[in-house]
Amino acid sequence: MKIIMNKSNIQRSMHKYASIYNRDPKRLLSIKENVNRTHACGNIKFNYFQLQCPSCAHSIKVPLTCKSRLCNKCGKIYSEKWANKLANSLLNVTHKHIIFSLPKNLRELIFSNRQILSKLTVSINDILSSVVNGNTKKIGRKKTL
């Protein structure tokens, strides 16, 4: 992940989506902060805490982690904790896992207008709920996005 998110790739991406970021400066700031934290994660040059023995004065430096979901190390830990928590809360029955993905040509549209994604998610939920509950008459109704 750190190789993919090197500075030149980030700069290319920022330039490509500059018009979107300029409309929402908070999003750009958040992205920059997360990328910087990810690059500094576990690196003793950037951040650490120091432990010192009170009797012999021997000390060690322990690097701090970023705890970002974007980071390949911290994100993995977060994902494992989330998966375990989810697994413990599920009923012990057979279930199906469904993933919806967007075609590549729609991704930029969704990226620039996140409200569409919210409406799409609600529509998908309505369809699945109707199918699961056996009420497929609702599926034929038109929904505008």
C-alpha positions in Angstrom: 0.0 0.0 0.0 2.8 2.4 0.8 4.4 1.7 -2.6 1.1 2.4 -4.4 0.5 5.5 -2.3 3.9 7.1 -2.9 4.1 10.9 -3.4 4.0 10.9 -7.2 0.9 8.7 -7.4 -0.8 10.9 -4.8 0.1 14.0 -6.6 -1.2 12.6 -9.9 -4.5 11.6 -8.2 -4.8 15.0 -6.5 -4.3 16.8 -9.9 -6.8 14.5 -11.6 -9.5 15.2 -9.1 -8.6 18.8 -8.2 -12.0 20.2 -9.2 -13.7 17.8 -6.8 -11.3 18.5 -4.0 -11.6 22.3 -4.5 -15.3 22.1 -4.0 -14.8 20.2 -0.7 -11.5 21.4 1.0 -12.2 19.4 4.2 -12.1 16.2 2.1 -8.8 17.1 0.6 -7.3 18.0 4.1 -8.6 14.7 5.5 -7.0 12.7 2.6 -3.7 14.5 3.0 -3.7 13.8 6.8 -4.4 10.1 6.3 -1.8 9.7 3.7 0.8 11.5 5.8 -0.1 9.4 8.8 0.1 6.2 6.8 3.6 7.1 5.5 4.8 7.8 9.0 3.2 4.7 10.6 5.7 2.6 12.6 8.6 4.8 11.6 10.7 5.9 14.6 11.9 9.0 12.7 8.4 10.5 12.7 6.8 9.6 16.0 7.6 7.4 19.0 7.3 7.2 22.7 10.3 6.5 24.9 10.3 4.1 27.8 13.0 4.4 30.5 13.9 2.1 33.3 13.9 4.0 36.6 16.7 2.0 38.1 19.3 1.7 35.3 18.2 4.6 33.0 18.2 2.3 30.0 15.6 3.5 27.5 14.0 2.2 24.3 12.0 4.1 21.6 8.8 2.5 20.5 7.3 3.7 17.2 3.7 4.8 17.1 1.2 3.5 14.6 -1.3 5.6 12.7 -4.4 3.5 13.4 -5.8 4.5 10.0 -8.0 2.1 8.0 -6.0 3.2 5.0 -2.8 1.8 6.3 -1.9 -1.8 5.3 -0.7 -2.7 8.8 -3.2 -0.8 11.0 -6.1 -1.4 8.5 -5.5 -5.1 8.7 -5.7 -5.1 12.5 -8.9 -2.9 12.3 -10.5 -5.3 9.7 -9.7 -8.4 11.8 -11.2 -6.8 15.0 -14.3 -5.7 13.0 -14.7 -9.2 11.4 -14.4 -10.9 14.8 -16.9 -8.6 16.3 -19.3 -9.1 13.4 -18.8 -12.9 13.5 -19.7 -13.0 17.2 -22.9 -11.0 16.7 -24.2 -13.1 13.8 -26.7 -15.8 14.4 -25.4 -19.3 13.9 -27.3 -20.0 10.7 -26.4 -20.3 7.0 -26.4 -16.9 5.3 -25.4 -15.3 2.1 -23.0 -12.5 1.6 -23.8 -10.2 -1.4 -21.4 -7.6 -2.8 -22.6 -4.9 -5.2 -20.0 -3.2 -7.3 -20.3 -0.3 -9.8 -19.3 -0.5 -13.4 -16.1 1.5 -14.0 -17.8 4.1 -16.2 -20.2 5.0 -13.3 -17.5 5.4 -10.6 -16.5 8.9 -11.4 -20.1 10.0 -11.4 -20.6 8.5 -8.0 -17.3 9.9 -6.7 -18.4 13.4 -7.7 -22.0 13.1 -6.3 -22.1 11.0 -3.2 -25.8 11.5 -2.7 -26.4 9.1 -5.7 -24.6 6.4 -3.8 -26.8 6.8 -0.8 -30.0 6.6 -3.0 -28.6 3.6 -4.8 -27.9 1.8 -1.5 -31.4 2.4 -0.3 -32.8 1.1 -3.6 -30.7 -2.1 -3.4 -31.8 -2.6 0.2 -35.5 -2.2 -0.8 -35.1 -4.8 -3.6 -33.3 -7.3 -1.3 -35.8 -6.8 1.5 -38.7 -7.4 -0.9 -37.1 -10.6 -2.3 -36.3 -12.0 1.2 -39.8 -11.2 2.5 -41.5 -12.6 -0.5 -43.1 -9.3 -1.5 -41.7 -9.0 -5.0 -44.6 -6.7 -6.1 -42.6 -3.7 -4.8 -39.7 -4.4 -7.1 -41.6 -3.2 -10.1 -42.1 0.3 -8.7 -40.0 2.9 -10.3 -37.5 4.8 -8.2 -35.7 7.9 -9.3 -32.1 8.3 -8.5 
